[in-house]
Amino acid sequence: MKNNFSAGSKTLSALVLGASLWMSLGMSTATAAAAVTGAVIGLPDFADLVDRVGPAVVNIRTTERPKQTPRVNGLPADDEMQELLRRFFGGNVPAPQGRTPRRQAPSDEPVQRGVGSGFILSADGYVLTNAHVVDGADEVFVTLTDKREFKAKVLGADARTDVAVLKIDGAQLPFLLMGDSDKIRAGEWVIAIGSPFNLENTVTAGIISAKARDTGEYLPLIQSDVAVNPGNSGGPLINMRGEVIGINSQIATLSGGSNGISFAVPINEAIRVSDQLKKSGKVTRGRIGVQIGEVNKEVAESLGLKNAQGAEVSLVEPGGPAEKAGVKAGDIILKFNGKPVNRSSDLPRLVGETALDSKATVTVWRKGAELTLPVTVAELDAEKPAKGGKGKGKAEPEPAKANVLGLKVSDLSADQKKALSIAGGVVVDDVEGVAASAQLEQGDVLLQLNNTEIKDAKQFNAAAAKLDPKKPAVLLVLRDGASRHILLRPTAK
C-alpha cells in the first residue's frame, strides 16, 4: 500500500507540476486546445473535390496474346530438344533445374500485361493516358468507378511526350475539365487520382514542387511531391478547382516506389498532342537539322554574350534546313521566330510546334554579333542522321612545337577537309599544359579561335602567340562529327 500510495503521490505531483507549468506560461487548458486547433486552420479538405472529379478517373488494364513457342513435329522446340537427347542417350534426361513439365498455353488466350490509369476527356468517350501504359498491348480495357468496363480502341500514341488517346463506346460519361498548365505556380496544392498497385481510385495529395523540369525531350515536366507509384501512370494531376493540369507520367526513385518526386506531362502540351492523335493517329513536328548543346557561363563570356543562354550548334546536317539557311557549327542560337531560346532544350520545342514547310527565322550569335537567318521548317520524322567525320588521321606534316595553349597542330589535307565539309581548320597532333587540362585530344579539329576562323597551322600558331596570357581563350573544336566550344586559359612562357 505504501508503495502504491507513494507512486500515486508522484503521479499526482507530476500532474500538479504540469498544471503549474501551464499556468506559469500563462496558458489555460482552453488556450492550449485553441493553439492546437489553430495549427490546422487553412489546410485543404479534398473530400468534396474528390467526390466531384473521381468518377471521371478510370483504371486501364492491358492484355497481350502470348507469342507461340516454335514447334517441331508437334512439340515445342525446347521439348523437342529434350526428346532428341533422350533418344540419343537411350535414357531419361532430366529437365533443367527449377523447370517443371508445362502445357503449352492456347495461343488465343490473352494474359494480363499491365495496369495503369487515365481520365475521360469528353462525355462521348475520349480517354487520355500515357503512351507507355498501352505500348505493346493487344487489348485495352477501361473500367469506371461504377464498375462498367469498356474495351478501348487506341487512336494513337506519341512516345516523345508519353501521351496516348483511347476511345470507348459510351455516352453521357463523366469527364474532367482542363486547366491551364502555363499558369500553375510552385507551392499550389494538387491531388493525383489513379490505380497504384491496382488499387483503383486512390487519392494522394501534395504541392507543385517546380513548374518546368527538363526531363522530357520535347517538353518540360511538372514536378510535384504527390505520392505516385506504379499504376498511377496516365492518371490526372488536378488543381483545387478540379481542373486537370497534368498527366502523371514518371517518378524519381531508387526503390521502385514513391520518393516524393513525381513528374507530370503539362496538360496544355498533352491536349495539343491529343488533338493530332484524334485527327490522324500520329503527331508531326518540325525540325531544322541541327545538333545542339548548352552554353555555359565561361563560354558565353568568352564569346561576348552577356548571359549564358541559347543553344550551341555542335553539328549542322548536310543539306538540311539549317545548312541551307546559313547556320554554322559554333553558332549560338538565341531566338527562333523571335522567341528567346534561354536553354538548349527550348529550341526543339519551339521548332517542333512550328507548322511544317513554314518560313521562320533563326537568330544566331556569331563572331560577336547577332545575325538573323531565314529557315524553312521540315518534318522531324524525315530527319536523317547528320554525318560528320571523326577528325582523325594523319595530316600533311608541318613541323611544329607546342604553342602557348599547349597544342601541336598541323594542316588538314584537301581530302580531309572535303570529308569533314569544312574550308579550313587544323588537326591536333599533341596536347600538353592548358590544352590537356581542358581535355583536348589528339585528332581534334580546331575550327575557330576566339571567333576567328582558323585557316591553317601557321595562322593558328601566330594567333595563339598574340593571346593575352591573363585572359581565357575559346576554341571551336570538331570531334566525332560534332562541334563544341572549349575554354582554355593560356599561360605565359
Buried (B, 14 or more C-beta within 10 A) or exposed (E): EEEEEEEEEEEEEEEEEEEEEBEEEEBEEEEEEEEEEEEEEEEEEBEEBBEEBBBBBBBBBBBBBBEEBEEEEEBBEEBBEBEEEEEEEEEEBEEEEEEEEEEEEEEEEBEEBBBBBBBBBEEBBBBBBBBBBBBEBEBBBBBBBEEEEBEBEBBBBBEBBBBBBBBBEBEEBBBBEBBEBEEBEEEBBBBBBBBBEBEBBBBBBBEBBEBBBEBBEBBBBBBBBBBBBBBBBBBBBBBEEBBBBBBBBBBEBEEEEBBBBBBBBBBBBBBBBBEBBBEEEEBEBBBBBBBBBBBEEBBBBBBEBEEBBBBBBBBBBEEBBBBBBBBBBBBBBBBBBEEEBBBBBBBBBBBBEBEBEEEBEBBBBBBEEEBEBEBBBBEBEEBEEBEBBBBBEEBEEBEBEBBBBBBBBBBBBEEBBEBBEBEBBBBBBBBEBBBEEBEBBEBBBBBBBBBEBBBBBEBBBEBBEEBEEEEBBBBBBBBBBBBBBBBBBBEEE
